[in-house]
Amino acid sequence: MFNSISGRLSEKRADAICVDCSGIEWELSVPARSVDDFGRVGDEVRAFTWLHHYEDGMRLYAFPSATERAVFLELMKVEGIGPKQALKILSGIRPDALEAALEGDDLAALQRIPGVGPKMAQKMVLALKGRLVKAELGKPGARDDGKAAAWSDVVRALADMGFDRKATEKVVARLDHDIEAGPEKERELFRRALLELSAGA
């Protein structure tokens, strides 16, 4: 699993950046609004990533924080929103402003986002109201970006394997408290959650 890519920012485009990691240059699709959040060309950067593997290829999406990536992942839970649309939405509005619009049932603000019409705005409110605060932290309760990223990556990987997402979140949340922090925590969290879910926990 890719959690993040660190290296030298080698190029900035309208909706993508390139990061040079020891001679390997990664092209990362990013929200247009977030391009400047990665700094200037030549700076050392860390990009939080999500890999989209589809029939004809693969694409790496990247975000300046695990928080923004978590919001991106929540957006894709809305019916009719895929990776490209989720990226387009985050290109048009910052996560905090999106959260405010959702919590305030502000359909007009949501419809000002490029590509979001009345029906999509309503779907977003129904699916995401009250969820983005949790998404920003990877789970309910205060956590730092690194912990949130590990937690959400494990849930996403298990859900991609076919396990029910809600059941997966419960198992991972419980195990997360039981496993001590360390470089192998994410691997151990994934291993133990997979065992429990496979056994029907």
Secondary structure, 3 states (H helix, E strand, C coil): CCCEEEEEEEEECCCEEEEEECCEEEEEECCHHHHHHHCCCCCEEEEEEEEEEECCEEEEEEECCHHHHHHHHHHCCCCCCCHHHHHHHHHHCCHHHHHHHHHCCCHHHHHCCCCCCHHHHHHHHHHHCCCHHHHHHCCCCCCCHHHHHHHHHHHHHHHHCCCCHHHHHHHHHHHHHHCCCCCCHHHHHHHHHHHHHHCCC
